[in-house]
Amino acid sequence: MPSIYENRFFTVMAVFEVAPQQQQELIDGIADQVEEHIKKFPGFVSASFHASDDGRKVVNYAQWHSKESWQKAPQAPNSDKAKAAIEGVIKRCEAKSVSGDSFSFRVARVVENEL
C-alpha cells in the first residue's frame, strides 16, 4: 500500500500514452512483472497504476526506500528479464512513453483531510 509522507520515500513516475482499448492490458502487463519480479528487489516499496478517464494515458507511481535502491534495481536478480518483459508489454500495446524516461521525485509536501 502506498504511503505518502514528506521526505520518506523516493518516487518514480512513468507516463504512457496508449489506445483506450489497450489501457488495461498495459497496466496488467506491467503490474504482473512488478508482482513477479520487481517487488522482490531490495528497497522496493510499492507501485500504483493510474488510468486516465479517456483511456489514453497510464501513470505508474512507484516508491522506493531511496534513490540509491532504485538506481541499484538493474543489478537485482531477474532485472533483465523484468525489463525485457515490460518493454514487450509496452511494444505489444503500442504505448508511447510521454516522458521518454521516468521522472523521479521526492514528496515535498502533503496535505490531508482528517477523517
Backbone as a ProteinNet text record, in pm:
[ID]
protein_1_A
[PRIMARY]
MPSIYENRFFTVMAVFEVAPQQQQELIDGIADQVEEHIKKFPGFVSASFHASDDGRKVVNYAQWHSKESWQKAPQAPNSDKAKAAIEGVIKRCEAKSVSGDSFSFRVARVVENEL
[TERTIARY]
85	0	89.5	67.3	149	127.4	234.5	229.9	297.9	227.4	283.1	311.5	439.8	486.2	599	612.3	720.1	855.6	943	1082	1099.8	1004.2	1018.4	1066.5	1007.9	1043	1084.6	1154.6	1191.6	1083.2	1035.4	923.5	966.4	921.3	946.1	811.1	792.2	668	699.2	625.2	634.5	495	489.5	362.5	362.8	255.4	242.8	116.6	124.7	7	-23.1	-150.8	-191.6	-332.1	-365.5	-501.7	-595.6	-715	-806.3	-833.5	-842.7	-871.7	-753.9	-637	-520.4	-472	-545	-502.9	-491.2	-593.7	-591.2	-488.1	-468.6	-365.8	-226.3	-201.5	-73.9	-55.3	-157.2	-150	-126.3	-206.3	-193.4	-58.1	-10.9	116.7	233.8	237.2	346.7	330.5	208.8	184.5	220.5	194.7	230.8	381.7	460.2	606.2	654.4	588.8	621.8	592.8	476.9	436.5	533.2	571.3	656.2	802.5	855.4	999.5	1034.8	985.6	1036.3	1005.8	893	860.9	959.6	1037.7	1139.7	1273	1285.9	1411.8	1432.2	1554.7	1581.7	1543.3	1469.3	1432.9	1299.8	1237.6	1108.4	1001	912.5	804	669	635.7	504.6	503	404.1	378	227	185.5	44.1	27.5	-83.1	-109.7	-237.9	-230.1	-342.1	-386.1	-514.6	-571.7	-652.3	-622.9	-699.4	-841	-934	-1074.2	-1097.6	-1017	-1036.3	-970	-898.1	-837	-705	-655.3	-537.9	-406.3	-411.8	-287	-284.6	-163.3	-137.8	-21.9	-37	71.7	108.1	235.8	287.7	362.7	315.9	372.9	439.6	572.2	645.2	724.5	726.4	800.1	913.3	1026.7	1145.3	1194.2	1264.5	1317	1414.3	1487.4	1585.1	1614.7	1674	1717.3	1822.3	1907.8	2013.5	1955.8	1851.2	1791.5	1727.6	1667.5	1610	1720.2	1831	1941.3	2008.3	2004	2064.3	1970.9	1845.4	1747.9	1793.1	1858.3	1901.6	2004.9	2062.9	2160	2093.8	1965.4	1894.9	1873.7	1864.1	1834.2	1703.9	1703.1	1587.1	1552.2	1637.6	1605	1603.8	1695.2	1696.1	1568.8	1526	1403.4	1282.1	1274.5	1161.7	1161.5	1278.9	1288.4	1245.1	1293.1	1256.1	1106.4	1049.5	906.1	823.5	863.9	792.1	803.8	922.5	938.9	852.2	836.4	749.3	603.3	559.5	421.2	398.2	490.7	477.9	470	554.8	554.8	425.2	382.2	259.9	137.9	136	22.8	38.7	149.8	180.1	171.9	220.8	221	345.9	334.5	448.4	473.9	599.6	636.4	627.9	549	532.4	659.3	724.7	840.6	972	970.2	1095.6	1162	1182.1	1232	1136.2	1162.4	1081.7	1122.8	1027.4	1054.8	1079	1172.2	1191.1	1159.3	1104.6	1056.1	1082.4	1073.7	1062.7	931.9	866.2	742.6	783	747.1	786.7	685.3	558.9	455.8	329.2	261.9	138.8	34.3	-85.9	-199.4	-306.2	-350.3	-450.4	-572.2	-683.6	-806.6	-812.1	-841.4	-853.3	-986.4	-980.6	-1105.1	-1151
-117.1	0	123.3	214.5	334.5	417.8	473.8	566.3	694.4	803.6	928.6	1019.7	1036.1	1122.1	1207.9	1325.2	1413.5	1351.6	1351	1308	1167	1077.3	940.6	844.2	848.4	756.4	832.4	763.2	815	769.9	860.1	831	843.2	746.1	746.5	739.2	826	824.4	806.8	718.6	699.8	724.5	796.5	830.3	771.8	701.6	638.1	685.1	696.8	716.6	582.8	548.7	418.6	431.3	342.9	339.8	293.2	352	318.1	168.5	96.2	-46.8	-127.8	-65	-136.2	-83.1	11.2	70.6	-34.1	-114.7	-213	-322.3	-359.9	-459.3	-407.4	-280	-219.5	-221.2	-179.1	-177.9	-318.3	-414.1	-551.2	-612.2	-586.5	-643.3	-592.3	-461.9	-405.6	-447.7	-440.1	-477.9	-624.4	-711	-852.8	-869.6	-792.4	-800.2	-742.5	-637.3	-581.2	-685.9	-749.2	-852.3	-970.5	-1013.7	-1132.7	-1106.1	-991.8	-967.8	-845.5	-730.7	-604.8	-588.5	-639.6	-622	-694.8	-786.6	-858.9	-784.5	-678.7	-604.6	-530.8	-528.2	-455	-307.3	-258.4	-117.8	-84.8	-180.7	-154.6	-142.5	-41.9	-21.1	-52.7	14.7	-4.9	48.7	2.8	56.3	73	188.3	216.3	256.1	214.9	243.6	324.7	435.8	528	531.6	509.9	507.9	635	706.8	828.2	790.8	878.7	853.5	835.3	900.2	887	761.4	686.7	561	577	697.6	722.3	738.5	741.2	759.3	664	625.7	546.5	612.7	631	681.7	571.8	538.8	442.5	523	512.7	582.7	476.7	477.5	375	438.5	370.9	419.4	323.1	382.7	308.1	367.9	287.4	338.2	453.8	449.7	555.1	561.4	671.5	685.2	579.1	551.2	452.7	313.3	275.4	142.9	134.6	243.9	247	235.6	306.6	301.5	163.8	89.6	-44	-152.3	-119.9	-218.3	-294.6	-229.5	-304.5	-414.3	-412.8	-515.1	-632.1	-620.3	-723.8	-847.6	-965.5	-1087.1	-1070.5	-1118.2	-1113.9	-974.6	-876.1	-741.5	-735.3	-806.2	-807.5	-871.1	-978.9	-1047.6	-956.5	-889.2	-798.9	-682.6	-623.9	-511.3	-553.2	-667.5	-716	-743.5	-801.2	-830.8	-702.4	-603.3	-475.2	-405.2	-406.3	-347.3	-419.2	-551	-628.1	-588.4	-567.3	-523.3	-386.3	-296.2	-160.4	-166.8	-248.6	-262.9	-327.2	-435.2	-506.1	-414.5	-327.5	-235.7	-108.6	-98.2	19.4	147.1	137.8	253.4	336.4	464	555.3	615.5	624.3	692.1	842.6	910.1	1054	1126	1071.5	1138.6	1097.9	993.8	941.4	852	902.2	826	849.2	784.4	806.8	937	998.3	1116.2	1069.3	1130.4	1097.2	1219.2	1192.1	1298.2	1265.3	1367.4	1349.1	1414.7	1361.6	1422.6	1544.9	1661.1	1785.5	1834.3	1797.8	1843.2	1759.9	1729.9	1653.4	1729.5	1741.7	1799	1691.4	1656.7	1550.4	1601.4	1537.4	1565.1	1472.4	1524.8	1441.9	1370.3	1239.2	1159.7	1122.1
0	0	0	-91.7	-94.3	32.2	80.7	192.9	147.2	156.8	107.5	226.1	252.2	359.5	305.5	361.5	318.1	349.4	248.4	261.3	317.2	291.8	342.2	234.9	116.5	8.9	-115.6	-202.1	-332.6	-429.7	-512.1	-601.7	-746.9	-826.5	-970.9	-1040.5	-1140.8	-1217.9	-1365.5	-1428.8	-1573.1	-1630.9	-1741.7	-1805.8	-1946.5	-1980.4	-2111.8	-2181.8	-2314.4	-2398.8	-2463.9	-2471	-2523.5	-2582.4	-2675.2	-2728.4	-2616.9	-2608.8	-2499.2	-2483.2	-2593.8	-2584.5	-2530	-2517.7	-2466.9	-2331.7	-2275.4	-2148.6	-2038	-2019	-1910.1	-1935.2	-2060.6	-2093.4	-2056.8	-2083.5	-2047.1	-1894.8	-1823.2	-1676.8	-1622.9	-1668.4	-1618.5	-1652.4	-1773.9	-1816.4	-1734.9	-1710.7	-1629.8	-1484.2	-1432.7	-1292.5	-1267.1	-1363.2	-1346.8	-1329.9	-1404.5	-1392.6	-1259.4	-1215.3	-1083.2	-976.2	-987.2	-890.9	-891.7	-1009.4	-1022.1	-987.7	-1025.2	-1011.3	-926	-965.8	-911.4	-762.9	-717.1	-575.2	-484.6	-541.6	-464.6	-461.3	-538.3	-542.3	-410	-359.9	-236.2	-249.2	-151.3	-149.2	-214.7	-283.4	-346.4	-239.1	-253	-157.9	-221.5	-332.2	-394.1	-536.4	-611.6	-745.6	-759	-804.5	-828	-973.5	-1030.7	-1171.5	-1180.9	-1251.4	-1264.1	-1410	-1433.2	-1567.4	-1590.5	-1699	-1729	-1770.7	-1743.3	-1776.2	-1925.4	-2008.8	-2153.4	-2209	-2124.8	-2168	-2239.7	-2253.5	-2337.2	-2261.2	-2129.8	-2054	-1934.1	-1898.2	-1778.6	-1705.6	-1576	-1493	-1394.5	-1391.5	-1294.1	-1187.5	-1064.1	-948.9	-863.1	-857.1	-782.2	-669.1	-556.2	-440.2	-406.3	-371.1	-329.6	-198.8	-119.5	7.4	-13.8	-124.1	-150.7	-299.4	-340.8	-479.8	-510.8	-413.9	-434.1	-458	-384.6	-406.1	-544.4	-591.2	-726.2	-831.7	-808.8	-904.7	-909.3	-799.5	-794.9	-848.1	-872	-918.5	-1043.7	-1140.7	-1258.3	-1228	-1109.5	-1070.8	-997.3	-965.5	-890.7	-978.2	-914.2	-990.9	-1069.7	-1191.1	-1281.6	-1332	-1307.9	-1355.5	-1508	-1572.7	-1719.6	-1774.1	-1710.7	-1753.4	-1735.1	-1621.1	-1595.1	-1693.6	-1717.9	-1810.9	-1951	-1996.3	-2130	-2139.5	-2034.4	-2035.5	-2037.2	-1958.7	-1956.6	-2091.5	-2149.4	-2282.8	-2385.1	-2370.8	-2459.7	-2446.1	-2323.7	-2299	-2362.5	-2340.8	-2397	-2549.3	-2609	-2755.6	-2804.1	-2738.4	-2778.4	-2770.2	-2670.3	-2652.6	-2735.1	-2808.4	-2889.1	-2806.6	-2683.7	-2593.9	-2618.9	-2592	-2602.3	-2465.3	-2431	-2307.6	-2332.2	-2252.5	-2267.1	-2224	-2124.5	-2067.2	-2131.6	-2213.2	-2266.9	-2164.5	-2047.2	-1933.3	-1817.9	-1709.1	-1589.8	-1524.2	-1456.7	-1376.2	-1233.4	-1163	-1022.4	-937.4	-820.7	-734	-588.1	-505.1	-361.3	-320.6	-222.2	-173.2	-91.7	-138.5	-74.2	27.1	6.1	98.8	79.1	187.8	184.6	264.6	211.2	282	285.2	404.9	419	493.6	467.2	537.7	659	773.8	894	889.3	900.8	896.7	1033.7
[MASK]
+++++++++++++++++++++++++++++++++++++++++++++++++++++++++++++++++++++++++++++++++++++++++++++++++++++++++++++++++++

